[in-house]
């Protein structure tokens, strides 16, 4: 039985959001890796993150555990449109740092 990350996250998150109709989950597959991205209205992102990041951390733990049972490596991210033009921490190009020196 394959893990259905999209259905799980919609079931968990929809009842607590002001705009559940805007909730969208994307799952990108690359071999045994899954990149799960949550898209939500800006007003709902704080609820998804939770106090001190506890909610998003718990969601990450749950989808990672479900993925491990299926032999998958799962990464869960909350899309932040304010950061879409900034490079992600884990994807810096090594040529960038060499041009700064």
N, C-alpha and C positions, 0 to 999 in steps of 0.2 A: 504494500500500500504506500503510495507516494505521499509525501507531506504536502498539504495544501496550505501554504503560508498565507496566501491571499484571503482565502475564506476564513481562516483562523483569526487573522488580524482584523478583518472587517467585523466579525462577530464580537470581538472583544472591544474594539474601539468605537464602533458606530453608536452604541447607546450613550456614551459619555460626551459626544461632540455636539456643538451647536449646529454644525452644518455637515451632517453625516453623508448627505448626497454628494458633497465635494470630495469625500475620501476616495483616494485611488491608491492601489497597491500595485507596484511593478516588480516582477521577479525576472531577473536576468540570469540566464544559465550559461555556464562555461565549464564544461566537463563536470566535475564533482563539486564545483563551487556555485553558490547561489548568492546573488546580490539582491536583497529585498529592500525596495525604496518605498517609503510612505509619503504620499503627497496629501496635504490637507490645507484648509484655510488657515491663514495666519492666526486668527483668533483661537483656533483649536490646537495649534502646535504646543502651546504651554501645557494643555491638559495631557497631551501625548507624552511630553517630556516628564511632567510630574514634579513634585517637590524634590529639589536637589537631584533631579534626573532619575529618580527611583523607578518611575513607570517605564521609561524607555529602556532602562537597564534590565528591568524584569522581562520586558518583551524580548530583548536580545537574548537573555538567558533561555527563555522558553523556545524561541525559534532555533537557537543553536542546539539545544538538547534534542528537539524534534529532528533536526537535520542530522545530528550524529547517529541517531537510531537508523537513519537511512543511508549512512555512510557519506553524508554531505558536509561541506564546510559552508556555513551560512553567515552572512554579514547583513545586519539590519541598520538602515540609515533613515533619518527623517529629512526629507528634502527641504532645504531652506532657500527660498528664492533670493534672499538678500545675500547669500554666499555663492550663488551660482557662477559668478565671474571670477571668484577667488580660487586659486589652486587649493586642492585638498592637501592636508598634511601628509598623507601617505603616498601622494602621487607627484611629489616634486621632481622635476627633471634635474638631473645632476649637472646639466650644462648651465642652469640658472645660477647655482651657487658658485660656479667657477667664474662667471662673468662679474660677480659682485666683488671679488677679491682684487 
